[in-house]
Amino acid sequence: MAVDFSHEKIWFDKYKYDDAERRYYEQMNGPVSSSSQQQVTLDFTVPSKKVSTAAEDDEDDDIDLFGSDDEEEDQEAAKVREERLRQYAEKKAKKPGLIAKSSILLDVKPWDDETDMAKMEECVRSIHMDGLVWGASKLVPVGYGIKKLQIQCVVEDDKVGTDILEEEITKFEDYVQSVDIAAFNKI
């Protein structure tokens, strides 16, 4: 079975057939007025490379594609904008700022199993700073009879840092061996 693709050539020369059809109907009915005519012409030719002159380059520079001409602004519009900006700034100044807080779970490790854990917790809770609130605590077994203190605290991020908190807790050298952050969550 042979396939005939001769009719496929029509699509490559379609523009010729469209022009011929348009001329035929213009002869039959007369030319179509330009206001009601809607014709789309596609040009598939490859443009040749053109060497531009300095004068043509200057003309291209004058074209502003994004409409950013330095036109004088209407003074009323400027006043309205300034008034709205001022009102927005006042409104924003009245709002209290959002305070960033974090919830921290600390692991406070003692030196050995003979360390008084109640005294260690009392020492840790004795640390008072602006923006620091102590929460619940519990003793967690580590091994060989040694327990570590897990204590919760909430801190304001701008006022209390984790490194400052760790330094303050490790100052109790008789009770505290080390401090680790078990969990850190932003509130």
DRENDO-1510 file (C-alpha; in Angstrom, 1 decimal, always signed):
<recs>
REC; n; res; u; v; w
REC; 1; MET; +0.0; +0.0; +0.0 .
REC; 2; ALA; +1.6; +3.2; -1.1 .
REC; 3; VAL; +1.0; +6.4; +0.8 .
REC; 4; ASP; +0.6; +9.6; -1.2 .
REC; 5; PHE; +1.9; +12.7; +0.5 .
REC; 6; SER; +1.6; +15.0; -2.4 .
REC; 7; HIS; -1.4; +16.8; -0.8 .
REC; 8; GLU; +0.8; +17.6; +2.2 .
REC; 9; LYS; +2.8; +20.2; +0.2 .
REC; 10; ILE; -0.2; +22.5; +0.3 .
REC; 11; TRP; +0.6; +23.4; +3.9 .
REC; 12; PHE; +4.1; +24.7; +3.0 .
REC; 13; ASP; +2.7; +26.9; +0.3 .
REC; 14; LYS; -0.5; +27.9; +2.1 .
REC; 15; TYR; +0.1; +31.6; +2.0 .
REC; 16; LYS; +0.1; +31.4; -1.9 .
REC; 17; TYR; -3.3; +29.6; -1.8 .
REC; 18; ASP; -4.7; +32.1; +0.7 .
REC; 19; ASP; -3.7; +35.1; -1.4 .
REC; 20; ALA; -5.2; +33.4; -4.5 .
REC; 21; GLU; -8.5; +32.7; -2.7 .
REC; 22; ARG; -8.6; +36.3; -1.4 .
REC; 23; ARG; -8.1; +37.7; -5.0 .
REC; 24; TYR; -10.8; +35.4; -6.3 .
REC; 25; TYR; -13.4; +36.5; -3.8 .
REC; 26; GLU; -12.5; +40.2; -4.4 .
REC; 27; GLN; -13.2; +39.8; -8.1 .
REC; 28; MET; -16.5; +38.1; -7.4 .
REC; 29; ASN; -17.8; +40.5; -4.6 .
REC; 30; GLY; -15.6; +43.5; -4.9 .
REC; 31; PRO; -12.8; +44.6; -2.5 .
REC; 32; VAL; -13.4; +44.3; +1.2 .
REC; 33; SER; -13.4; +47.6; +3.1 .
REC; 34; SER; -10.4; +48.1; +5.4 .
REC; 35; SER; -12.5; +48.6; +8.5 .
REC; 36; SER; -14.2; +45.2; +8.4 .
REC; 37; GLN; -11.2; +43.4; +7.0 .
REC; 38; GLN; -9.3; +41.3; +9.5 .
REC; 39; GLN; -6.3; +39.8; +7.9 .
REC; 40; VAL; -3.4; +38.2; +9.7 .
REC; 41; THR; -0.2; +37.9; +7.7 .
REC; 42; LEU; +2.6; +35.8; +9.0 .
REC; 43; ASP; +6.1; +36.3; +7.7 .
REC; 44; PHE; +8.3; +33.3; +8.2 .
REC; 45; THR; +11.4; +34.8; +6.5 .
REC; 46; VAL; +14.6; +34.9; +8.4 .
REC; 47; PRO; +15.7; +38.5; +8.9 .
REC; 48; SER; +19.1; +39.4; +7.5 .
REC; 49; LYS; +21.6; +41.0; +9.8 .
REC; 50; LYS; +21.6; +44.7; +9.5 .
REC; 51; VAL; +24.5; +47.0; +10.4 .
REC; 52; SER; +23.1; +50.0; +12.4 .
REC; 53; THR; +24.5; +53.5; +12.2 .
REC; 54; ALA; +25.1; +55.8; +15.1 .
REC; 55; ALA; +22.1; +57.9; +14.2 .
REC; 56; GLU; +19.8; +54.8; +14.4 .
REC; 57; ASP; +21.3; +53.9; +17.7 .
REC; 58; ASP; +20.4; +57.3; +19.1 .
REC; 59; GLU; +16.8; +56.9; +17.9 .
REC; 60; ASP; +16.6; +53.6; +19.7 .
REC; 61; ASP; +17.7; +55.1; +22.9 .
REC; 62; ASP; +14.8; +57.6; +22.8 .
REC; 63; ILE; +12.3; +54.8; +23.0 .
REC; 64; ASP; +11.1; +54.1; +26.5 .
REC; 65; LEU; +9.5; +50.6; +26.7 .
REC; 66; PHE; +8.5; +50.7; +30.3 .
REC; 67; GLY; +7.0; +54.2; +30.5 .
REC; 68; SER; +9.5; +55.7; +33.0 .
REC; 69; ASP; +9.6; +59.1; +31.5 .
REC; 70; ASP; +10.5; +61.9; +33.9 .
REC; 71; GLU; +7.1; +63.6; +33.7 .
REC; 72; GLU; +6.1; +66.2; +36.2 .
REC; 73; GLU; +3.8; +64.7; +38.8 .
REC; 74; ASP; +0.5; +66.1; +39.6 .
REC; 75; GLN; +0.9; +68.1; +42.9 .
REC; 76; GLU; -2.5; +67.0; +44.2 .
REC; 77; ALA; -1.6; +63.3; +43.7 .
REC; 78; ALA; +1.7; +63.9; +45.4 .
REC; 79; LYS; +0.0; +65.5; +48.4 .
REC; 80; VAL; -2.5; +62.7; +48.7 .
REC; 81; ARG; +0.2; +60.1; +48.6 .
REC; 82; GLU; +2.3; +61.9; +51.2 .
REC; 83; GLU; -0.8; +62.2; +53.5 .
REC; 84; ARG; -1.5; +58.4; +53.1 .
REC; 85; LEU; +2.1; +57.6; +53.9 .
REC; 86; ARG; +2.0; +59.8; +57.0 .
REC; 87; GLN; -1.3; +58.1; +58.1 .
REC; 88; TYR; +0.2; +54.7; +57.5 .
REC; 89; ALA; +3.3; +55.5; +59.5 .
REC; 90; GLU; +1.2; +56.8; +62.4 .
REC; 91; LYS; -0.9; +53.7; +62.4 .
REC; 92; LYS; +2.1; +51.4; +62.3 .
REC; 93; ALA; +3.8; +53.3; +65.2 .
REC; 94; LYS; +0.7; +52.8; +67.4 .
REC; 95; LYS; +0.9; +49.0; +67.0 .
REC; 96; PRO; +3.0; +47.2; +69.6 .
REC; 97; GLY; +5.8; +45.2; +68.0 .
REC; 98; LEU; +5.7; +41.4; +68.0 .
REC; 99; ILE; +8.0; +40.0; +70.7 .
REC; 100; ALA; +9.9; +36.9; +69.4 .
REC; 101; LYS; +10.1; +34.2; +72.1 .
REC; 102; SER; +11.6; +30.7; +72.2 .
REC; 103; SER; +10.9; +27.7; +74.3 .
REC; 104; ILE; +14.1; +25.9; +75.4 .
REC; 105; LEU; +14.5; +22.5; +77.0 .
REC; 106; LEU; +17.9; +22.3; +78.8 .
REC; 107; ASP; +19.7; +19.1; +79.9 .
REC; 108; VAL; +21.8; +20.0; +83.0 .
REC; 109; LYS; +24.2; +17.2; +83.8 .
REC; 110; PRO; +25.7; +16.7; +87.3 .
REC; 111; TRP; +29.2; +15.5; +88.1 .
REC; 112; ASP; +28.3; +12.2; +89.6 .
REC; 113; ASP; +25.5; +10.2; +91.3 .
REC; 114; GLU; +26.2; +11.9; +94.7 .
REC; 115; THR; +25.3; +15.4; +93.5 .
REC; 116; ASP; +22.4; +16.9; +95.3 .
REC; 117; MET; +19.9; +17.3; +92.4 .
REC; 118; ALA; +17.4; +19.4; +94.5 .
REC; 119; LYS; +20.2; +21.9; +95.3 .
REC; 120; MET; +21.2; +21.9; +91.6 .
REC; 121; GLU; +17.7; +22.7; +90.5 .
REC; 122; GLU; +17.5; +25.5; +93.1 .
REC; 123; CYS; +20.7; +27.0; +91.8 .
REC; 124; VAL; +19.5; +26.9; +88.2 .
REC; 125; ARG; +16.2; +28.5; +89.1 .
REC; 126; SER; +18.0; +31.2; +91.0 .
REC; 127; ILE; +19.1; +32.7; +87.7 .
REC; 128; HIS; +16.9; +35.7; +87.0 .
REC; 129; MET; +17.1; +37.8; +83.8 .
REC; 130; ASP; +14.8; +40.1; +82.1 .
REC; 131; GLY; +12.9; +38.0; +79.5 .
REC; 132; LEU; +13.6; +34.6; +81.2 .
REC; 133; VAL; +10.8; +32.5; +82.7 .
REC; 134; TRP; +11.5; +29.0; +84.2 .
REC; 135; GLY; +9.0; +26.2; +83.6 .
REC; 136; ALA; +8.6; +22.6; +84.6 .
REC; 137; SER; +11.5; +20.3; +85.4 .
REC; 138; LYS; +12.1; +16.6; +85.9 .
REC; 139; LEU; +15.0; +14.2; +86.6 .
REC; 140; VAL; +15.8; +11.8; +83.8 .
REC; 141; PRO; +18.0; +8.7; +84.5 .
REC; 142; VAL; +21.2; +8.6; +82.4 .
REC; 143; GLY; +22.8; +5.4; +83.7 .
REC; 144; TYR; +24.6; +3.9; +86.7 .
REC; 145; GLY; +22.3; +5.8; +89.1 .
REC; 146; ILE; +23.2; +9.2; +87.6 .
REC; 147; LYS; +20.2; +11.4; +86.7 .
REC; 148; LYS; +20.2; +14.6; +84.7 .
REC; 149; LEU; +18.0; +17.6; +85.2 .
REC; 150; GLN; +15.7; +18.5; +82.3 .
REC; 151; ILE; +14.3; +22.0; +82.8 .
REC; 152; GLN; +12.0; +24.1; +80.5 .
REC; 153; CYS; +12.3; +27.8; +80.1 .
REC; 154; VAL; +10.8; +30.5; +77.9 .
REC; 155; VAL; +13.1; +33.4; +76.7 .
REC; 156; GLU; +12.6; +36.6; +74.8 .
REC; 157; ASP; +15.1; +36.3; +71.9 .
REC; 158; ASP; +16.2; +39.9; +72.0 .
REC; 159; LYS; +17.0; +39.9; +75.7 .
REC; 160; VAL; +18.3; +36.4; +76.5 .
REC; 161; GLY; +20.6; +34.2; +74.4 .
REC; 162; THR; +21.3; +30.5; +74.8 .
REC; 163; ASP; +25.0; +31.1; +75.2 .
REC; 164; ILE; +24.4; +33.6; +78.1 .
REC; 165; LEU; +22.0; +31.1; +79.7 .
REC; 166; GLU; +24.5; +28.2; +79.4 .
REC; 167; GLU; +27.3; +30.4; +80.9 .
REC; 168; GLU; +25.2; +31.4; +83.9 .
REC; 169; ILE; +24.2; +27.8; +84.6 .
REC; 170; THR; +27.8; +26.4; +84.3 .
REC; 171; LYS; +29.0; +29.0; +86.9 .
REC; 172; PHE; +27.6; +26.6; +89.6 .
REC; 173; GLU; +30.7; +24.4; +89.2 .
REC; 174; ASP; +30.1; +22.4; +92.3 .
REC; 175; TYR; +26.9; +20.9; +90.9 .
REC; 176; VAL; +26.9; +21.3; +87.1 .
REC; 177; GLN; +29.2; +19.5; +84.8 .
REC; 178; SER; +27.7; +20.6; +81.5 .
REC; 179; VAL; +24.5; +22.1; +79.9 .
REC; 180; ASP; +23.0; +20.9; +76.6 .
REC; 181; ILE; +20.1; +22.2; +74.6 .
REC; 182; ALA; +17.7; +19.3; +74.2 .
REC; 183; ALA; +15.0; +21.2; +72.3 .
REC; 184; PHE; +14.6; +24.7; +70.9 .
REC; 185; ASN; +11.3; +25.9; +69.5 .
REC; 186; LYS; +10.2; +29.4; +68.4 .
REC; 187; ILE; +6.9; +30.5; +69.8 .
</recs>
